[in-house]
Amino acid sequence: MIVYRICNIQYSKDLSGTGAKLFGGRWNSKGLGMLYVTENISLAVLEMLVHSQFKDFTIELSLLSISLPNATEVKEIKISKLKQDWIFDNSYTKFIGDEFIKSQNNLLLKVPSAVINDEHNFLINPMHADFKKIKIAATKQFRSDKRLFTI
C-alpha cells in the first residue's frame, strides 16, 4: 500500500514521528511519536492547509510516497464508532491515538479525516516491530498553488 505525506523538505527523509512527538497532534499527545499519512495526495494537501496553513512560499516542501508492508493488518476506527463531537474533542482523539501507540499491537490505524470525513488518514506507530519495514518509495518537490489562499 502507498500512502502520502507533505512535509518541509528538510524532513523529507524523516519518518520517525518526531514532529508529532515534539508538538502532539489530533491523535497523539506531546511526548508520543506518531507518523501521520493520508490515503490520497489531495487529502495530504488539505490536511497541510488546515494544520500548518502553508502560506510561506519560501519554504520548500516535499511530497512523499510511502510504501507500507503488504501483509500489514490495518486496524480501523470507523466514524460511526466515534462519539458525535469527536472533531472538537482533542482529548478524546488523543486518548485513542495514545492507546494505539502504547499497545504496540498494530503498525497502522486508519482514522477518518476531520477535514473530509469520508476520506482517511493513517496513523503509523513508530514503536511497532514492523515500523522498520516502512520505506519512502518516492520523493518529489511539492509546490502549493497560491490560489488556495485567495478565498
N, C-alpha and C positions, 0 to 999 in steps of 0.2 A: 504494500500500500504506500502511496505517496501522499504526503501532507505538505503544507506550506507555512512559511513564516517570513515576515518582512522585518528587517532589523537594520540598525545602524551598521554601516559597512565594517566598522572596527570590531563588531561582534559576530561577523558572518561565519566564523569558524567555531563559535562557542555554542555548544548545545547543552551546557552544564545545568542550566536553570538558575544560574547565579543571580541574574537580574531580578527574577521573581523572589528569590531568597532574600535579597537585599531590601526590596521595596514592598513585597507582598503583591497580591492581585485579587481579582474577584474570587478565585477558587483556592487561594493559599494565603496563609498568614506569613508575615515577615519572619524570616528565620528558617523557613522550609522551602527548599528548592523545588521548582516545577518548571517544565518546559511547555509553553503554550504554542499550539499549532492549529491550523484550520484545515477543513476539507477542501476548500476552494481558494484560489488566488483572490477572487473578488471579495470574499469574506475577510481574508487577511488585510486587504486594503481598508475595508470598512472598520475592522477592529482597530487597526492602526490609527485611522482617522478619529475615532471616538476616544481612544485612550491617550494618545500622545499628541493628537492634533498637529501632525507633522507639517506645519506651515513654514518651517525654516528650510528654505530650498537650498541652503548651503550644506546641509547635512547629506552626505552620500548614503543611500540605502541599498540594501541587497535583498533580493527575493531568493529564498532558499527553498529548494525542493528536497524534502527529507524522506528517505526510504526507511520504512519500518519493516521489521521481520515479518515474513508472510504468515508464519504459524502463530502469530501473536493473538491471544484471546483479547477481545475488546469488551471491557465492562462498559455498560451504557446506563446513563441516567436519563430516562425519558421525561419530557417536560410534564407529562401527566402525573408523575410521581413526586414532583417538586411542589412545595407549597405555593399558593397562588401569587404571593408578592415576592417571590424569590429574587427577582431582578433588583428589588430595592433593599434586600436584607443581606448585606455583605457578610455579616457574622454567620448567617445560615450557610451560605455557599462556601465560605472559608472553612467552616467546620467539616463539611462534606469533603472538600478537597484535602484538608489536613489529614482526615482519617484515611483517605485513599493513599496518600503518601506514606503515612506511618505504617499502614498494614503491609505494604510491600507485596501484596498478593497479585497485583496486576501492573503491567507496564503502562497500559493505556486506559484512560477513562474518557468516554465520549459524552459530551455535555451539550445542551442547547446553547446557542449563541444568544446573549442578551440583546444583541443588535438586530439579528434576524432569527427569530425563534425556530423557524423551520430548517435552519442550517445548523451545522455543528462545529464545535471546537474539540480538539483532543488535548487532554492533559497528559503529559508524559512524566512518569515517575523516575527521576534520576537515581533513586535508591534501589530500584528493582534490578535483579541479577541480569536481565536481558537488555538493560539500558545500553550496554557497550555494543550491541548489535545495530543500533541506530546509526545511519550514515547519511551524510549530505550527498544527495545524488547529483545536484546541480546548483550552481550559484550564478546569479546574473544581476547586473545593476538594475535598480528599480527607481524610476522617476515618477513622482506623484504628479497628476495632472492639476495644474493650478485652478482649473475650472471647478474643482471640488470645493474651493474656498470662496467662491464668488456668490454663494447663495445668501 
